[in-house]
Amino acid sequence: MNLVATPSPAILAIEDDPVLGAYLHEQLQRGGFQVTWCRNGLEGLETASRRVFDVVLLDILLPGLNGLEALTQLRRQGATPVILMSALGAEADRIVGFKRGADDYLPKPFSMDELQVRIEAILRRVRLERCHRPQLQHTDRGELEFDEAHLDVRLAGCAAGLTPSEYRLLEMLTRNPDEVLSKPFLYQQVLQRGYSQHDRSLDMHVSQLRRKLKGIGYEGRQIRTVWGKGYVLSALEVQ
């Protein structure tokens, strides 16, 4: 029997700290990844434009072009999953990162085990999406059209500009209308990691998703918070 070798996942690490950058490069290479290390945002963007990567690790505090600015430009190029890394602990920085399209946020210092778990969760999620993308096309007037190729939704031709995580969240809620989905379930199915009561990543994704759907004038259904339980996509109540 001939075994077909599968290529190792390609990781782009954009990190200016020489010690951490070298450590990431060495440890992730040992973990079976192909790692390209760039030391500033401009070099990282140029590298990302020339090659296809499976995941980008992006520091926020970079010299010159900072990580958040680099993230904005990365999102214009495509939907490659991005994990932000930063010693900044302020919630505002996490919110800005998610607004600009980050898939995950890892505060420094972090363990290599946790980083690898998060990378593998993203890779597993991407593989599942490629193997089985549900058909959720809606063409009735006033209904959303799910654009699977671009991981976005449209209303009357107007795109919402969703991030991949926001798209997956809306897709999961749409598959289960009027059913309350718990936070642990959504963390596992959408973010592909366990739920922690101090982790507000899902709440931030929900907030951005609500804002973007409102921005394109969608009024068919809304994402409701069921306190102590989770979220549900249900029809708007008639006032």
N, C-alpha and C positions, 0 to 999 in steps of 0.2 A: 504494500500500500504506500502510495506517495503522499507525503504530508506537505501541505502548502503552508509556507511560512507567512505569518501575518506581520506586517510592519509594526515596529514599536511606535506608540503614540508620540507625536511631535509636540514638544512644549517650548514656548517662547517665554523666557524669563527676562523682564525688564527691571533691573535692580541696580542702583548706583553704588550701594555699599559693597566694597570689594570682598569683605569677609563673608557676608551673607550670600552674595552672588556666587562666589566660588563654592560655598557649601551647598547651595541649591543645585548648582550644576553637577557637582560630584555625587551627591546623595540621590538625586533623581535619575542620573545616569545609572547608578547602581541598582535603582529600582526598576530598570527596564525601559526607561523613557529616552527618547532622543531629545536632547536639550540644547537650545541655542540661547546664549546669554548676551544680552545687550545692556550697556551701562547708562543709557539715557533715552529719553522719550523719542527724540528724532531718529536715532539709530534703530530703535525698536519699530517705529512706524515704517521706516524704509525696508527693514527686514520682513515685516508682516506683509508688505505690498508685493514682495518678490516670491514668497513661499507660503504654502498652506500649512497652518498649524492646527492642532486639535484643541489646545487650551493655551491661553495667555495668562501668565502671572505678572501682575503690574503693580509696582510700588507707586504710592501717591506722591511722596516727597522726592521728586526727581529734579535734577538741575536743569535750568532752561525750561523746556516744555514739561510741565508737571504731569503726573499720572492721570488726573481727571481730564485735562485737555487732550492727552493722548488717547484716552478712552473714547472721547467724543469723535475723534478722527477714525479710530478703529471701527466704531459702529457705522460710520459712513462707508467703510470698505466692505463690511459684511457682518455676519452674526457669530463669529468665532467666540466660544465661551471665554469670559474674562473673570479671573479671580483677583480682586484688589487686595493688596497687602499694605498695611500701614501701622505705624505706632500711634497714629492719631486715634483717640478713643471717643471723640465727640460724636454724638448721634447725628449731628448735622453733616459730618463728613460721609457717614454711611448713607444718609439720605441722598446727598448729591451724587454719590457713586451709583446708587441704584437708579436714580433719575436718568443718568447718562448711559445706562445699559449694562451695568455690572451684573454678573450672574451670582457672584458670591463675594463675601468680604471676610478676610482673615486678619484679625489684629495681631500685631507683633507684641511680644515674642510668641511664636507658635512652635509646636513640635513638628518634626518631619513626618511623623506618623499621621497626625491630623491633616497636614497638607496633602499627603498621598491619598488618604481616604476621600478627601473632597475632590481631588482630581479624578479619582476612579469613579466616584459617583456621577460626575459630569459626563465622563466618557461612556458610562453605562447608559445614562439617560439619552445621550445622542444616538447610541447604537439602537436603542429601542425605538426612537423616533424614526430612524431611517428604515427599520424593518417593518414597522407597523404604524403608519400615519392614518388615522381615521378620516373618513370623508364627512366633513361637517359643513359642506357648502350650503349657504342659504341665499336664495336669490329673490325672495319676496321683498316688495318695497318696505322699507323700515327695518329689515332684518340684516344681520351682519353676514358678510361673506368672508369665510375663513380662507386666507391666502397661505396655503401650506408651503409653497416654494419660498416665500419670504418671511414666514412665521409672523404674520400680521393679519389684522382684520380690516375690512373696509365697509363703509356705509355710503351707498350712493356714489361709489367711486373714490371716496375720501378715506385715505389710510390713517389708522390710529397711531402708527409709529411705535408699536409694542416692542419690548425687548423679548428675547427668547423665553425667559422665565415668565414674563407676564402672559405671553401667548399660551404657554403650557398651563398656567393657572386658569386662564379663561376657558381653555379647551376642556380641562378636567371638570370645571363647574358646569359647562354647557352639556357635557355628557351625562351629568347627574342633576337635571333641573329640579328645583324645589326640594332637594335633599341636602340636609345639613352635613357638610364634610368637616370632620374634625381637623384641628391644627396638626396633630401627629400624622394623620393620614396624608394631608396636603404636603407636609414637609417631606414625607417619604416618597410620595408619588411625583411631586413637582420639583422639589429641590434635591431629592435623592439623598437625604440625610435625616438623622434622628432629630426629634423636637426637644428644644430646651426652653424653659419658660422665660429665660433672659434673652433669647434670640428673637429679635424683632424683624428679621429679614422678610418673613411672609407678610407681616402687617404692612411693611413698606411697599412690597409688590402690590398688595391689594389697593393701597392708597393711590399708587400711580396708575393702576389699571382703571380704577373708578374715574380718575381725572381725565385720562385719555379717551375713555368711552364717552364721557360727557362732552369732551372737546369736539368730537365728530357728530354730536347730536343724537347719540343712540339713546332711545327711551323705551326699548322693548322690555328689557329686564334690568335688574340692578343687583349688585352684590351686597348682601345684607350680612351684618355681623350678628351672630347669635352668641351672646355673652356666655362665657364658660364652656362653649361647645366648639364653635368654628364659624364657617361661612356657608352661605347658601345663595344660589342665583335664582331669583324669583321675579315674577311679574310685578311691575310697578302698581302700587295701590292707587285706585281712583279717588281723588280728593273730593 
